[in-house]
Every structure is written in C-alpha cells, then in structure tokens.
Amino acid sequence: MVVITGANQVKQRYAENLPVPVNAAITITLVTTLVLAITAGYRGLRRPD
C-alpha cells in the first residue's frame, strides 16, 4: 500500500494538469502494474512447497 501511495504522489506531480479521465486511466494503469509486480516479486521470493 505504501508503494502504491508513493507512486501515486509522484504521478500527481506530473499529471496534475491533465483531464480527469486521463488522470484516472494513468492511476488505474499504475496501480495494476504495481500490484502485478509486487505479486510476482512475492511469489518469486516465496519458498516452493
């Protein structure tokens, strides 16, 4: 959650003046990418059963 919030704060600095639908699309893409990356990292570090 901290990574997603931090990434969104950085995004806001650059996408502040964009229209709301564009900003929302960027946010959704950002969150989806981060969730997939965090999940892949977690699964990669987890010991196999």
MMTF fields as JSON, N, C-alpha, C and O atoms, coordinates in Angstrom:
{
  "mmtfVersion": "1.0.0",
  "mmtfProducer": "UNKNOWN",
  "numBonds": 195,
  "numAtoms": 196,
  "numGroups": 49,
  "numChains": 1,
  "numModels": 1,
  "chainsPerModel": [1],
  "groupsPerChain": [49],
  "chainIdList": ["A"],
  "bondAtomList": [4, 2, 8, 6, 12, 10, 16, 14, 20, 18, 24, 22, 28, 26, 32, 30, 36, 34, 40, 38, 44, 42, 48, 46, 52, 50, 56, 54, 60, 58, 64, 62, 68, 66, 72, 70, 76, 74, 80, 78, 84, 82, 88, 86, 92, 90, 96, 94, 100, 98, 104, 102, 108, 106, 112, 110, 116, 114, 120, 118, 124, 122, 128, 126, 132, 130, 136, 134, 140, 138, 144, 142, 148, 146, 152, 150, 156, 154, 160, 158, 164, 162, 168, 166, 172, 170, 176, 174, 180, 178, 184, 182, 188, 186, 192, 190],
  "bondOrderList": [1, 1, 1, 1, 1, 1, 1, 1, 1, 1, 1, 1, 1, 1, 1, 1, 1, 1, 1, 1, 1, 1, 1, 1, 1, 1, 1, 1, 1, 1, 1, 1, 1, 1, 1, 1, 1, 1, 1, 1, 1, 1, 1, 1, 1, 1, 1, 1],
  "groupList": [{"groupName": "MET", "atomNameList": ["N", "CA", "C", "O"], "elementList": ["N", "C", "C", "O"], "formalChargeList": [0, 0, 0, 0], "bondAtomList": [1, 0, 2, 1, 3, 2], "bondOrderList": [1, 1, 2], "singleLetterCode": "M", "chemCompType": "L-PEPTIDE LINKING"}, {"groupName": "VAL", "atomNameList": ["N", "CA", "C", "O"], "elementList": ["N", "C", "C", "O"], "formalChargeList": [0, 0, 0, 0], "bondAtomList": [1, 0, 2, 1, 3, 2], "bondOrderList": [1, 1, 2], "singleLetterCode": "V", "chemCompType": "L-PEPTIDE LINKING"}, {"groupName": "ILE", "atomNameList": ["N", "CA", "C", "O"], "elementList": ["N", "C", "C", "O"], "formalChargeList": [0, 0, 0, 0], "bondAtomList": [1, 0, 2, 1, 3, 2], "bondOrderList": [1, 1, 2], "singleLetterCode": "I", "chemCompType": "L-PEPTIDE LINKING"}, {"groupName": "THR", "atomNameList": ["N", "CA", "C", "O"], "elementList": ["N", "C", "C", "O"], "formalChargeList": [0, 0, 0, 0], "bondAtomList": [1, 0, 2, 1, 3, 2], "bondOrderList": [1, 1, 2], "singleLetterCode": "T", "chemCompType": "L-PEPTIDE LINKING"}, {"groupName": "GLY", "atomNameList": ["N", "CA", "C", "O"], "elementList": ["N", "C", "C", "O"], "formalChargeList": [0, 0, 0, 0], "bondAtomList": [1, 0, 2, 1, 3, 2], "bondOrderList": [1, 1, 2], "singleLetterCode": "G", "chemCompType": "PEPTIDE LINKING"}, {"groupName": "ALA", "atomNameList": ["N", "CA", "C", "O"], "elementList": ["N", "C", "C", "O"], "formalChargeList": [0, 0, 0, 0], "bondAtomList": [1, 0, 2, 1, 3, 2], "bondOrderList": [1, 1, 2], "singleLetterCode": "A", "chemCompType": "L-PEPTIDE LINKING"}, {"groupName": "ASN", "atomNameList": ["N", "CA", "C", "O"], "elementList": ["N", "C", "C", "O"], "formalChargeList": [0, 0, 0, 0], "bondAtomList": [1, 0, 2, 1, 3, 2], "bondOrderList": [1, 1, 2], "singleLetterCode": "N", "chemCompType": "L-PEPTIDE LINKING"}, {"groupName": "GLN", "atomNameList": ["N", "CA", "C", "O"], "elementList": ["N", "C", "C", "O"], "formalChargeList": [0, 0, 0, 0], "bondAtomList": [1, 0, 2, 1, 3, 2], "bondOrderList": [1, 1, 2], "singleLetterCode": "Q", "chemCompType": "L-PEPTIDE LINKING"}, {"groupName": "LYS", "atomNameList": ["N", "CA", "C", "O"], "elementList": ["N", "C", "C", "O"], "formalChargeList": [0, 0, 0, 0], "bondAtomList": [1, 0, 2, 1, 3, 2], "bondOrderList": [1, 1, 2], "singleLetterCode": "K", "chemCompType": "L-PEPTIDE LINKING"}, {"groupName": "ARG", "atomNameList": ["N", "CA", "C", "O"], "elementList": ["N", "C", "C", "O"], "formalChargeList": [0, 0, 0, 0], "bondAtomList": [1, 0, 2, 1, 3, 2], "bondOrderList": [1, 1, 2], "singleLetterCode": "R", "chemCompType": "L-PEPTIDE LINKING"}, {"groupName": "TYR", "atomNameList": ["N", "CA", "C", "O"], "elementList": ["N", "C", "C", "O"], "formalChargeList": [0, 0, 0, 0], "bondAtomList": [1, 0, 2, 1, 3, 2], "bondOrderList": [1, 1, 2], "singleLetterCode": "Y", "chemCompType": "L-PEPTIDE LINKING"}, {"groupName": "GLU", "atomNameList": ["N", "CA", "C", "O"], "elementList": ["N", "C", "C", "O"], "formalChargeList": [0, 0, 0, 0], "bondAtomList": [1, 0, 2, 1, 3, 2], "bondOrderList": [1, 1, 2], "singleLetterCode": "E", "chemCompType": "L-PEPTIDE LINKING"}, {"groupName": "LEU", "atomNameList": ["N", "CA", "C", "O"], "elementList": ["N", "C", "C", "O"], "formalChargeList": [0, 0, 0, 0], "bondAtomList": [1, 0, 2, 1, 3, 2], "bondOrderList": [1, 1, 2], "singleLetterCode": "L", "chemCompType": "L-PEPTIDE LINKING"}, {"groupName": "PRO", "atomNameList": ["N", "CA", "C", "O"], "elementList": ["N", "C", "C", "O"], "formalChargeList": [0, 0, 0, 0], "bondAtomList": [1, 0, 2, 1, 3, 2], "bondOrderList": [1, 1, 2], "singleLetterCode": "P", "chemCompType": "L-PEPTIDE LINKING"}, {"groupName": "ASP", "atomNameList": ["N", "CA", "C", "O"], "elementList": ["N", "C", "C", "O"], "formalChargeList": [0, 0, 0, 0], "bondAtomList": [1, 0, 2, 1, 3, 2], "bondOrderList": [1, 1, 2], "singleLetterCode": "D", "chemCompType": "L-PEPTIDE LINKING"}],
  "groupTypeList": [0, 1, 1, 2, 3, 4, 5, 6, 7, 1, 8, 7, 9, 10, 5, 11, 6, 12, 13, 1, 13, 1, 6, 5, 5, 2, 3, 2, 3, 12, 1, 3, 3, 12, 1, 12, 5, 2, 3, 5, 4, 10, 9, 4, 12, 9, 9, 13, 14],
  "groupIdList": [1, 2, 3, 4, 5, 6, 7, 8, 9, 10, 11, 12, 13, 14, 15, 16, 17, 18, 19, 20, 21, 22, 23, 24, 25, 26, 27, 28, 29, 30, 31, 32, 33, 34, 35, 36, 37, 38, 39, 40, 41, 42, 43, 44, 45, 46, 47, 48, 49],
  "secStructList": [7, 2, 2, 2, 2, 2, 2, 2, 2, 2, 2, 2, 2, 2, 2, 6, 6, 1, 7, 2, 2, 2, 2, 2, 2, 2, 2, 2, 2, 2, 2, 2, 2, 2, 2, 2, 2, 2, 2, 2, 2, 2, 2, 2, 2, 1, 7, 7, 7],
  "xCoordList": [0.82, 0.0, 0.871, 0.532, 1.965, 2.857, 3.465, 3.6, 3.832, 4.422, 3.412, 3.761, 2.167, 1.124, 0.849, 0.709, 0.77, 0.521, 1.675, 1.451, 2.895, 4.064, 4.136, 4.435, 3.861, 3.875, 2.792, 3.005, 1.644, 0.565, 0.934, 0.578, 1.628, 2.072, 3.034, 2.938, 3.954, 4.896, 4.148, 4.429, 3.192, 2.398, 1.65, 1.575, 1.099, 0.308, 1.135, 0.601, 2.421, 3.274, 3.338, 3.431, 3.288, 3.429, 2.094, 2.009, 1.053, -0.244, -1.292, -2.488, -0.855, -1.779, -2.711, -3.884, -2.212, -2.998, -3.727, -4.351, -3.652, -4.342, -5.822, -6.208, -6.656, -8.087, -8.312, -7.502, -9.403, -9.696, -9.721, -9.131, -10.368, -10.371, -8.965, -8.676, -8.105, -6.732, -5.984, -5.267, -6.151, -5.51, -5.992, -5.194, -7.275, -7.821, -7.263, -6.935, -7.154, -6.598, -5.142, -4.723, -4.376, -2.977, -2.911, -2.08, -3.769, -3.786, -4.13, -3.478, -5.14, -5.541, -4.409, -4.127, -3.768, -2.649, -1.495, -0.886, -1.195, -0.114, -0.367, 0.515, -1.555, -1.886, -1.871, -1.347, -2.436, -2.449, -1.036, -0.724, -0.182, 1.201, 1.929, 2.65, 1.749, 2.419, 1.922, 2.72, 0.617, 0.072, 0.634, 1.025, 0.675, 1.234, 2.715, 3.163, 3.476, 4.905, 5.134, 6.004, 4.37, 4.512, 4.128, 4.803, 3.045, 2.623, 3.678, 3.993, 4.225, 5.259, 6.499, 7.094, 6.881, 8.024, 7.786, 8.678, 6.61, 6.271, 6.309, 6.872, 5.707, 5.691, 7.086, 7.393, 7.927, 9.298, 10.139, 11.042, 9.861, 10.638, 10.11, 10.821, 8.882, 8.274, 8.916, 9.199, 9.142, 9.724, 8.705, 7.522, 9.172, 8.231, 7.782, 8.543, 6.561, 6.022, 6.525, 6.173],
  "yCoordList": [-1.186, 0.0, 1.26, 2.253, 1.214, 2.374, 2.642, 3.797, 1.585, 1.747, 2.372, 3.259, 1.919, 2.445, 3.909, 4.722, 4.251, 5.635, 6.539, 7.638, 6.084, 6.87, 7.086, 8.186, 6.032, 6.146, 7.11, 7.869, 7.083, 7.991, 9.444, 10.347, 9.672, 11.028, 11.567, 12.726, 10.722, 11.126, 11.391, 12.37, 10.521, 10.689, 12.008, 12.687, 12.386, 13.615, 14.851, 15.826, 14.818, 15.97, 16.203, 17.341, 15.115, 15.227, 15.254, 15.805, 14.677, 14.562, 15.49, 15.309, 16.462, 17.34, 18.117, 18.304, 18.564, 19.415, 18.653, 19.262, 17.327, 16.525, 16.409, 16.555, 16.148, 15.952, 14.752, 13.827, 14.786, 13.747, 12.344, 11.44, 12.11, 10.748, 10.227, 9.047, 11.1, 10.7, 10.391, 9.394, 11.237, 11.032, 9.72, 8.977, 9.44, 8.193, 6.981, 5.974, 7.072, 5.96, 5.7, 4.548, 6.76, 6.611, 5.972, 5.095, 6.397, 5.843, 4.362, 3.564, 3.988, 2.584, 1.732, 0.644, 2.227, 1.502, 1.379, 0.316, 2.45, 2.454, 1.447, 0.657, 1.473, 0.57, -0.88, -1.751, -1.148, -2.513, -3.032, -4.164, -2.201, -2.608, -2.874, -3.865, -2.002, -2.19, -3.438, -4.173, -3.684, -4.879, -6.136, -7.078, -6.154, -7.319, -7.505, -8.632, -6.416, -6.504, -6.969, -7.803, -6.442, -6.846, -8.311, -9.05, -8.742, -10.133, -11.057, -12.094, -10.695, -11.51, -11.59, -12.657, -10.476, -10.474, -11.336, -12.07, -11.257, -12.063, -13.543, -14.349, -13.893, -15.305, -15.804, -16.976, -14.935, -15.32, -15.536, -16.373, -14.796, -14.921, -16.021, -16.489, -16.416, -17.431, -18.782, -19.14, -19.521, -20.855, -21.794, -21.758, -22.627, -23.599, -24.615, -24.991, -25.04, -26.013, -27.406, -28.345],
  "zCoordList": [0.0, 0.0, 0.0, -0.642, 0.704, 0.763, -0.612, -1.016, -1.327, -2.661, -3.613, -4.393, -3.557, -4.442, -4.123, -5.037, -2.859, -2.457, -2.878, -3.385, -2.672, -3.057, -4.559, -5.025, -5.313, -6.776, -7.248, -8.194, -6.602, -6.982, -6.664, -7.42, -5.579, -5.241, -6.305, -6.709, -6.749, -7.794, -9.094, -9.786, -9.431, -10.651, -10.628, -11.653, -9.497, -9.393, -9.738, -10.266, -9.445, -9.764, -11.269, -11.727, -12.031, -13.485, -14.211, -15.308, -13.631, -14.308, -13.709, -13.938, -12.958, -12.234, -13.166, -12.845, -14.294, -15.182, -16.283, -17.152, -16.251, -17.263, -16.93, -15.77, -17.932, -17.658, -16.73, -16.684, -16.011, -15.017, -15.622, -15.03, -16.765, -17.31, -17.642, -17.442, -18.142, -18.45, -17.16, -17.075, -16.169, -14.873, -14.242, -13.67, -14.344, -13.792, -14.523, -13.897, -15.84, -16.614, -16.24, -16.134, -16.04, -15.633, -14.248, -14.012, -13.34, -11.983, -12.006, -11.332, -12.771, -12.847, -13.425, -12.923, -14.472, -15.074, -14.092, -13.979, -13.389, -12.41, -11.298, -10.96, -10.734, -9.631, -10.105, -9.41, -11.273, -11.801, -12.009, -11.642, -12.601, -12.838, -11.529, -11.413, -10.543, -9.263, -8.539, -7.958, -8.568, -7.915, -8.573, -7.883, -9.906, -10.602, -10.276, -10.065, -10.232, -9.926, -8.494, -8.246, -7.556, -6.152, -5.988, -5.271, -6.649, -6.57, -7.169, -6.586, -8.322, -8.955, -8.063, -7.918, -7.476, -6.563, -5.343, -4.917, -4.785, -3.605, -3.951, -3.211, -5.077, -5.478, -5.816, -5.6, -6.342, -6.661, -5.427, -5.434, -4.362, -3.137, -2.206, -1.317, -2.42, -1.561, -1.816, -2.96, -0.758, -0.913, -1.543, -1.206, -2.453, -3.039, -1.996, -1.104, -2.123, -1.153, -1.434, -0.72]
}
